[in-house]
Amino acid sequence: MNEWIGSVLLLGGALLCLLAALGVLRLPDFFMRMHAATKAGVAGSGLVLLGVAALHGDTATWIKAALAVLFLLLTTPVAGHLIGRAGYLSGVPMWRGTREDALAGVLPRGGIDGADTPEEAPVRRVLLALAAGPHIDAAIAQSVALARRHGAELHGVAVIDVPRLQNVGPVPIGAGWHAQRMREHRIAQARRAAADVIERFESAARASGLRWSTQLEEGRPRAVLRACSDEATLLTAAAEGWFDQGVLDLRVDVASRLDLPGLRPLRVLR
């Protein structure tokens, strides 16, 4: 008898998990997919655990299965509620067929990926962070196109990351002069590379017919670019480039390094 009960429970749990997986794949929005996933976590997994206990038959296994099911019942609804709330507050879009938003006016709702968002300030300036790298020419061309599309001023800022270039690591006793010469050589190389990038930017800017300007700064890139940006600035940067200006051949995640809270999201161009 226990074999029949256990088999039915296992089959029912597996079927619920299969239906939940199909729901995650096919349902049209985040909230419906999350509903399907939480049902698999409680009902599907719970039935499988009970099925295993029924097949095994001893008291210890039933106690373990019951505790596991209790744990699922206590934690999965709370986790599902928190995930759903986070999705709603961040503005995850709902299915177009949704007829009523019961939380409208109850919880604040942000906006991402096409959801309703407050109007942003118009783009008055496109600022390209000029750094030597494999995609800088494509980034210049795309920044020109963005400035033309928004009817905005085009501005190029070449930054030399002096603190990083000066970091030559541990220096043996008596080799301080050599370390200083290495620092000076790195910075001189970076200045030459930055001048070359600025020249390429200026050539494209002159040909565009847009209002444009350039500047060269030395210091920490995040601080420099934040000081140059405001709500009306669209900040862009070339992928796979950094403000060592190619001297150290760094390959960094530009988007994460130049994430500036309170401003428009950085556009990484390639």
N, C-alpha and C positions, 0 to 999 in steps of 0.2 A: 504493500500500500504506500509506504514511504517513497518508493521509487517512482510511483505514478505522481504523487503530489510534488516531489522534487522536480521531476521532468516537466510538469505543467508550469511550475513556478519559473524554472530556468527558461523555458520556451517563451513564457509571457514577458519576462524581463528582457530577454534578447530582442523580442519583437518591439517592445517599447523603445529600446535603445536604437534599433534600426529606424523606427518612425521618427525619433528625435533627430537622428543624423540626417534623414531626408528633409526634416523641417529646417535644420540649420542651413542646408544647401539651397532649399527652394523658397523659403518664406521671404517676403519682400523687404522687410526692414529689420533693424537691430533689435527692436523690442520683441517682435514675434520670434525671431531666432533665439533670443535669450530665453523666452518662455519655453520653447521646445527643449533647449539644452538643460534647463533646470528640472524639467519633468524627467529627463533621462537620468539625471543625477540622483533623484530621490526614488521615483517609482521603479525605473528600470533596474538601477543598481540594487535597490532594496529587494526586489523580487529575486534577482540572481543570488543575493546573499542568503535569503530565506530558502531558496531552492537547494543551495549547497548544504545548508544546515539540515534540511529534510532528508537529503540523500545520505549524509554522514550519520545522522540519527542520534549522536550522543549529546548529553546535556551541555558539556563544555562548548561544543560547536554552536549550539542554539544560543547560549549566553553571549558568545562572541558576535554572532550574527545580529542578535537583538541590539547589542551595544553599538555595533556599526550602523544599523538602521536608525537608531536613536540619534547618533551623531549626525547622520545625513539630514534627518528631520529638523535638527536644531540649527545646523549651519547653512545648508543650501538656500533656504528661503531668505535668510539674512543677507547672504552674499549676493543672491539674485536681486534683492531690493536695493542694495548699495550700488551694484553695477548699473541697474536701470536708472536709479536716481542720478548717478554721475553722467550717464549718457544723455538724460533729459536736460540736466543743467548745462552741459557743454554744447547742446544744440544739435545732437544727432538727428538727422531728418527722419520724419515719419513717412509711412506708406501714403501715397497720394490718395488712396481710397479711405483713409481714416476720416471718420465723420465728426468726431468730437474729441477734443483734448480736455480731459477732466481736470488736468492740473494747470490749465491756462489761468493766469492771475493768482495762482496759489504759490507756485515756485518760479523763481526767475529762470529765464531760458536764454542761453547764449546762442552762438551760431557758427557752424562749420560746414564746409562742403555743400554750399547752396542753401542752407537753412536761412530763415529770416534773420538778418543781422542789422544792427544800427548802421546808419550811413557813415562811411568813413570820410575823412577830409579828402578833398580832391588832391591828386598828385600834382604838385607844382615843381618838383625837382626829382630827377632820376640821378642817384649818386652811385657811381661805379667805383668799388674799392679796387684800385689798380695793383695787381700783384703778378709778377712774372710766372707763367705756367703754360701748359699745353693748350688751354682753352681761352686764353686772354683775348685773342683776336675775335673769336666767335662771341665772347661776352661783350666786347666793345660794339660789335655790329648789332647785337640784340638790345643793348642798352640804348643805342641810337634809335632803334625802332620803337622801344618803349617810350622814350621821350617824345618822339614824333606822334605816337598814338595818343598820349595824354596832353599834348601841347605844352610840355614841361621843359624847364631848363635842364641841360645836361651838365653834370659836374663829375669830374674825376679826381679821386683822392688817392695818391700813392703814399703808402705808409711803409716805413722801414722799421721793422721790429728790432730795435736796438737792444733791448734787454735780452732777447733770445740770441742775437748774434754775438753778444758779449760773453755769453755763457760757454766757456771752453772747457768746463769740467775741472777736476782736481789738477793742480799745478805742482810739479816737484819743486823742492827747495832749490833756489838759484835759477829757476826757469821763468821767473816772472816777466822778464823782458821779452821772452819768446811769446808768452801768452798775450802780452799787450800788443805785440806786432801782429799776432793772429787776429785779435779783435779788430784792429785798425784795418787789416787787409779785408776781412769779411765785410765790414761796414762800407769800405770803399767799393767793393764789388757790388754790394746791394744798391748803392747810390747810382752806379753806372747802369745797372739793370733797371732801376726805377726810372731813370732818365729816358731809357729806350722805350719803356712801356708808355710813359707820358707822351713821348713824341708820336707813337703810333695812335694813341688816343686823340691827340690834338689834330692829327692828320684826318682821322675819320670825322671828328667833330666839325672841322672847317668845311669839309665836303658836304655835311648834312644840312647846313644852312640854319641850324638851331642856335639858340643862345647857349653858350657853354663857358666853362671855366675849369681850371685845374689847380691843384695844390699838392705840395709835397710835405709830409709830416714825418717826424721820427719819434717813436715812443711805442706804447702798448696799443695794438690795433683796436681792441674793443673800446678803450677810452677815447681814442682819436675819432673813431667813426660815430660813437654816441654823441660826441661834442659837435659833429658836423651834421647830425640828423635831427629831424623833428617829425611831427605828425604828418606833414605834407610831403615828406621825403620817401621815395621808394628806393631802398638800399639793394644793390645788386653786387654780385661777386662772381668771379670765374671759378669753376670747379677745379679741384686738384692744384690749387695755387695757394701760397701763403706769403706773408710779408717779410720773410727772409729774402724775398725777391729771387728765389731759385738758388741762392748761395749754398744752403744746407740741403737742398733737394728734398724738402719735407713734403709729405703727402698727408694732409690732415682733413678731418671732417669740417669743412668750412661752415656748414649750416649750424652745427652745434657750437663751434668756437665763436661765431658771430651772432648768437642768439641774443638780441637786445630787447628785454621786456619793456612793454609800453610803447614800442614802435611797430611799424608794419613788419610782417614776416620777411626775412631776407629771401631774395630770389637768387638761387645758385644757377648760373648759366654755363652751358657747355656747347 
